[in-house]
Amino acid sequence: MTEKLGIPAFPLQLAKRNKTIICSLGFGLESIKSMRWTVPTVQYYASMMSMDALLLPMIDCKLSIARSAASAKIALIHQLLQVYDRVIWLDADRLITDPSKDIRKELNPLIPLQMVGHMIQGKSIPDAGVLIVHKLPESFEILQDSWNLGEFNGDNYLQHIGFINEKWNCSNDFHTAKPVILNGSSPRFSEDLLKAGYKLFLNRIMPQ
């Protein structure tokens, strides 16, 4: 771990109601466009699963505490983890297609970080687009180290990562992969993909 520089407090107030919170920040045009489709699915999921939710499109907003979108992510998770037992981060382009599945049933609260690992050339590559962080000392150390480095890189912390099923951050053809959470930017941003995922979400909550 690198020398501590101190993570500044994220400038927000939040009324805690549950032990778990889902959070997301949208920086840039594509992220904010994505949140038009993703935010309703995440809010619905949070309400169904008794989780708190904080989903903010950062429109014309610059954070004085953060050097980049990556560092804002670290600061937000760090702040929330002081209050919540578990923080679930979703990139702004992640859309929940099946809100009936409880991700907590696949998690281990004794593992600091959990996420999907995509198999590439026989190696599991961490994808922090969906990142679950449990309130453990190691988690705070990793966030501190990531802040010092300017970004979170899962390859640096493999010994603290537990991998979960790819359906929780699916980058494949969702017609065959049956995702619970869909990556709307795989391999690149696609509003058509997000629209299709949102239609699947609506069909799941309001079957014809």
C-alpha positions as CSV (number, residue, x, y, z in Angstrom):
1,M,0.0,0.0,0.0
2,T,1.2,3.5,-0.7
3,E,1.5,6.4,1.8
4,K,-1.8,7.8,2.9
5,L,-2.8,11.2,1.5
6,G,-6.3,11.3,3.0
7,I,-9.6,10.9,1.2
8,P,-11.7,14.1,1.5
9,A,-15.3,13.9,2.6
10,F,-17.8,13.7,-0.3
11,P,-20.1,16.7,0.0
12,L,-23.5,15.2,0.6
13,Q,-26.0,14.3,3.3
14,L,-28.0,11.1,3.3
15,A,-30.6,9.6,5.6
16,K,-29.7,6.0,6.1
17,R,-32.6,3.6,6.1
18,N,-31.0,0.3,5.3
19,K,-27.7,-1.6,5.7
20,T,-26.9,-1.6,2.0
21,I,-26.8,1.2,-0.5
22,I,-26.5,1.2,-4.3
23,C,-24.7,4.2,-5.8
24,S,-23.7,5.7,-9.1
25,L,-22.3,8.9,-10.5
26,G,-22.7,10.0,-14.1
27,F,-20.0,12.2,-15.6
28,G,-19.9,13.1,-19.3
29,L,-22.6,13.0,-22.0
30,E,-22.7,9.3,-22.5
31,S,-23.0,8.5,-18.8
32,I,-25.8,11.0,-18.4
33,K,-27.6,9.6,-21.4
34,S,-27.2,6.2,-20.0
35,M,-28.8,7.2,-16.7
36,R,-32.1,8.0,-18.5
37,W,-32.5,4.2,-18.9
38,T,-30.5,2.8,-15.9
39,V,-31.7,5.0,-13.0
40,P,-35.3,3.8,-13.0
41,T,-34.2,0.2,-13.0
42,V,-31.8,0.7,-10.1
43,Q,-34.3,2.7,-8.1
44,Y,-36.9,0.0,-8.5
45,Y,-34.4,-2.7,-7.6
46,A,-33.3,-0.8,-4.4
47,S,-36.9,-0.4,-3.3
48,M,-37.7,-4.1,-3.9
49,M,-34.6,-5.2,-2.0
50,S,-34.8,-2.7,0.9
51,M,-31.6,-0.9,-0.1
52,D,-30.9,2.8,-0.1
53,A,-30.0,4.3,-3.5
54,L,-27.9,7.3,-4.5
55,L,-27.8,7.9,-8.3
56,L,-26.5,11.3,-9.4
57,P,-26.1,12.5,-13.0
58,M,-23.4,15.1,-12.5
59,I,-24.7,17.7,-15.0
60,D,-22.4,20.7,-15.3
61,C,-21.0,19.9,-11.9
62,K,-17.4,19.7,-10.9
63,L,-16.3,18.3,-7.5
64,S,-13.6,20.3,-5.9
65,I,-12.6,17.2,-3.9
66,A,-12.1,15.0,-6.9
67,R,-9.4,15.1,-9.6
68,S,-11.4,12.9,-12.0
69,A,-14.5,10.7,-12.3
70,A,-12.4,7.8,-11.0
71,S,-11.4,9.6,-7.9
72,A,-15.0,10.8,-7.3
73,K,-16.0,7.2,-7.3
74,I,-13.4,6.3,-4.7
75,A,-14.4,9.3,-2.5
76,L,-18.1,8.4,-2.7
77,I,-17.6,4.8,-1.8
78,H,-15.3,5.7,1.1
79,Q,-17.8,8.1,2.5
80,L,-20.7,5.7,2.2
81,L,-18.8,2.8,3.7
82,Q,-18.4,4.7,6.9
83,V,-22.2,4.6,7.3
84,Y,-23.3,1.4,5.5
85,D,-22.3,-2.3,5.9
86,R,-22.2,-2.7,2.2
87,V,-21.8,-0.4,-0.8
88,I,-22.8,-1.5,-4.3
89,W,-21.3,0.7,-7.0
90,L,-22.8,0.6,-10.5
91,D,-21.2,2.4,-13.4
92,A,-23.8,4.8,-14.9
93,D,-24.3,2.5,-17.9
94,R,-25.3,-0.6,-15.9
95,L,-29.0,-1.5,-16.2
96,I,-30.8,-4.0,-14.0
97,T,-32.9,-6.3,-16.3
98,D,-34.1,-8.7,-13.6
99,P,-35.0,-7.0,-10.3
100,S,-36.3,-10.3,-8.8
101,K,-32.7,-11.6,-8.1
102,D,-31.1,-10.6,-4.8
103,I,-27.4,-10.1,-5.3
104,R,-26.8,-10.4,-1.5
105,K,-27.4,-14.1,-1.7
106,E,-24.2,-14.5,-3.7
107,L,-22.0,-12.3,-1.6
108,N,-19.6,-13.1,1.3
109,P,-19.4,-10.2,3.8
110,L,-16.0,-11.4,4.9
111,I,-14.5,-10.6,1.5
112,P,-13.6,-6.9,1.1
113,L,-14.4,-6.6,-2.6
114,Q,-16.6,-8.6,-4.9
115,M,-17.1,-8.2,-8.7
116,V,-17.3,-10.0,-12.0
117,G,-14.2,-11.3,-13.6
118,H,-14.4,-11.7,-17.4
119,M,-12.3,-14.5,-18.8
120,I,-9.8,-13.2,-21.3
121,Q,-7.1,-15.5,-22.6
122,G,-7.6,-17.8,-19.7
123,K,-7.3,-15.1,-17.1
124,S,-10.1,-13.6,-15.0
125,I,-10.0,-9.8,-15.5
126,P,-11.8,-7.8,-12.7
127,D,-14.5,-5.5,-14.0
128,A,-15.3,-2.8,-11.4
129,G,-18.3,-1.5,-13.3
130,V,-20.3,-3.4,-10.7
131,L,-18.3,-3.3,-7.4
132,I,-19.4,-4.5,-4.1
133,V,-17.4,-3.2,-1.1
134,H,-18.0,-4.6,2.4
135,K,-17.2,-2.6,5.6
136,L,-13.9,-4.2,6.5
137,P,-10.5,-2.7,7.4
138,E,-9.0,-4.1,4.2
139,S,-11.6,-2.2,2.2
140,F,-10.7,1.1,3.7
141,E,-7.0,0.4,3.0
142,I,-7.7,-0.4,-0.6
143,L,-9.8,2.7,-1.1
144,Q,-7.0,4.8,0.5
145,D,-4.4,3.2,-1.8
146,S,-6.6,3.7,-4.8
147,W,-7.1,7.3,-4.0
148,N,-3.4,7.8,-3.8
149,L,-3.0,6.1,-7.2
150,G,-5.9,8.2,-8.7
151,E,-8.0,5.2,-9.7
152,F,-9.2,1.8,-8.7
153,N,-7.4,-1.1,-10.4
154,G,-8.7,-4.5,-9.5
155,D,-5.5,-6.2,-10.7
156,N,-3.7,-4.6,-7.7
157,Y,-5.9,-6.3,-5.1
158,L,-6.7,-9.7,-6.4
159,Q,-6.0,-11.3,-3.0
160,H,-8.9,-9.3,-1.6
161,I,-11.4,-9.9,-4.4
162,G,-14.1,-12.5,-4.6
163,F,-15.5,-13.1,-8.1
164,I,-19.2,-13.5,-8.7
165,N,-21.2,-14.8,-11.6
166,E,-21.0,-12.9,-14.9
167,K,-24.8,-12.4,-14.9
168,W,-24.2,-9.5,-12.4
169,N,-22.2,-7.5,-15.0
170,C,-23.0,-9.0,-18.3
171,S,-21.0,-7.9,-21.4
172,N,-22.4,-10.6,-23.7
173,D,-25.4,-10.8,-25.9
174,F,-28.1,-10.5,-23.3
175,H,-30.6,-12.5,-25.3
176,T,-28.6,-15.6,-24.5
177,A,-26.6,-14.7,-21.4
178,K,-29.7,-13.8,-19.3
179,P,-28.1,-11.0,-17.3
180,V,-29.3,-9.5,-14.1
181,I,-27.2,-6.4,-14.7
182,L,-26.4,-5.4,-18.3
183,N,-23.4,-3.4,-19.4
184,G,-24.8,-0.8,-21.8
185,S,-21.4,0.0,-23.1
186,S,-20.1,-3.3,-24.3
187,P,-18.1,-3.1,-26.4
188,R,-19.0,0.6,-26.7
189,F,-21.8,2.9,-25.6
190,S,-25.1,1.9,-27.2
191,E,-28.4,3.6,-26.4
192,D,-30.1,0.9,-28.5
193,L,-28.7,-1.7,-26.2
194,L,-29.9,0.2,-23.1
195,K,-33.4,0.6,-24.6
196,A,-33.6,-3.1,-25.3
197,G,-32.4,-3.8,-21.7
198,Y,-35.0,-1.4,-20.3
199,K,-37.7,-3.1,-22.3
200,L,-36.7,-6.5,-20.8
201,F,-36.8,-4.9,-17.4
202,L,-40.4,-3.6,-18.0
203,N,-41.5,-7.0,-19.3
204,R,-40.1,-8.6,-16.1
205,I,-41.9,-6.2,-13.7
206,M,-45.1,-6.0,-15.8
207,P,-45.5,-9.2,-17.7
208,Q,-48.0,-9.2,-20.5
